[in-house]
């Protein structure tokens, strides 16, 4: 290629320098397609000169064969021949062999130059290295294929919406679920309007419309129509994708099938309802037995004391003092039976019960009296170690009696396999700091096999137990501001202890007045009740002594 110069020579020199140093292959060819010029960059890549390329024209149509990849030569030569014949622009992407034997991808472009008569007199072109671009495109194609495969294979139904809510894409899994073959937009719009269960279509539309308007995330459960005509429960979610300005450009969503989970939840709810019904029936039976037992205790005491009263009056001369004590015990037992019935009614009517200032030792003695028959029948020895000067505690006397009776009965039953001489039930009361009274029941039985679970409802180690006794006891104690604890003894048996707070306020009775108010207003009446209760307990211990000695049971008070 000749280079002309102007008068100054500057422009022509600059053009020549650009052609030789530009980072691309510049070339020219004659009308027959033979190279007439190759810039330095092109000659350096091929490791040859223009004269060497021209030499090979004798054995080659264009002198290119040795430089073009064998798989690309035929198509490139045909394309080049077509351009030479028709004057069409030449554009091609093919691989060229570098001087070291490595092939790299290039994009070649050639344009014809015409003379004054309109005939082609030359071709000018450039060839640009696009190896890195082709590799990037290949990597992009591979990643796109992998992503497409991932989208189609992920075990969820994926979909895409426009900002106005039009469905533009679903993955293969969702297409198979819906029974779609051609995933064009028209088909999608038609199908997406008919796939929701009639009961869910309006709620889903309202919620999705709200999310599209506000940009909030979408999350909802609904039923979709499967290709076989069955509705299946789905859990759907969608999130918006925003541009750099924060505007929503598209929505991406997924929904996965939870039909089996929903059915399992429904079955679980039905089972829970059946269990609750069965539990209510069992609790009713247990409650009935408990009521009968609690009422039977004072009734049995009334019967026994009535018989004793009759016998004392029938002796000659009549022992009026003993008969009066027996009559007082009859009155006390009758009041206890009435208290049990009254508290049962209050339990169902949710009526709060009044609490009175009580002596814990007297309650312990009363319970020992009520339990005397059961204690004697099981050959159990009861020992008591009671605080000689216990403080007065505001409590519900019947409830605390029930707690003590339950703990004593548990201790007796725990010693059913203990030798007769070793069956001992120790009851102790003492101050627990300055603000509470502590009551302990210690047995010589088998102890707790799983002490961590004893408060779980329905957990029991008894053959006929319901597993509710200790849980109820703890609830009663905690309602009095106390704590309930239990431990296994070092040698044998277990100790169950609870505290009653001295600072617990007296609960208001049904009429709004407190038991403490009654005690302050009528101290004489309170002292009279305590005195009568004490006399009754003393007489009870005296009357039951003979029966206890006959069964090998001994009651001892210490302190």
Secondary structure, 3 states (H helix, E strand, C coil): CCCCCCCCCHHHHHHHHHHHHCCCEEEEECCCCCEEEECHHHHHHHCCCHHHHHHHHHHCCCCCCCCECHHHHHHHHHHHHHHHHHCCCEEEEEEEECCCCCEEEEEEEEEEEECCCCCEEEEEEEEEECHHHHHHHHHHHHHHHHHHHHHHHCCCEEEEECCCCCEEEECHHHHHHHCCCCCCHHHHHHHHCCCECHHHHHHHHHHHHHHHHHCCCEEEEEEEECCCCCEEEEEEEEEEEECCCCCEEEEEEEEEECHHHHHHHHHHHHHHHHHHHHHHHHHHHHHHHHHHHHHHHHHHHHHHHHHHHHHHHHCCCCCHHHHHHHHHHHHHHHHHHHHHHHHHHHHHHCCCCCCEEEEHHHHHHHHHHHCHHHHHHCCCEEEEECCCCCCEEEECHHHHHHHHHHHHHHHHHHCCCCCHHHCEEEEEEEECCCCEEEEEEECCCCCCCCHHHCCCCCCCCCCCCCCCHHHHHHHHHHHCCCCEEEEECCCCCEEEEEEEECCCCCCECCCCCEHHHHHHHCHHHHHHHHHHHHHHHHHHHHHHHHHHHHCCCCEEEEC
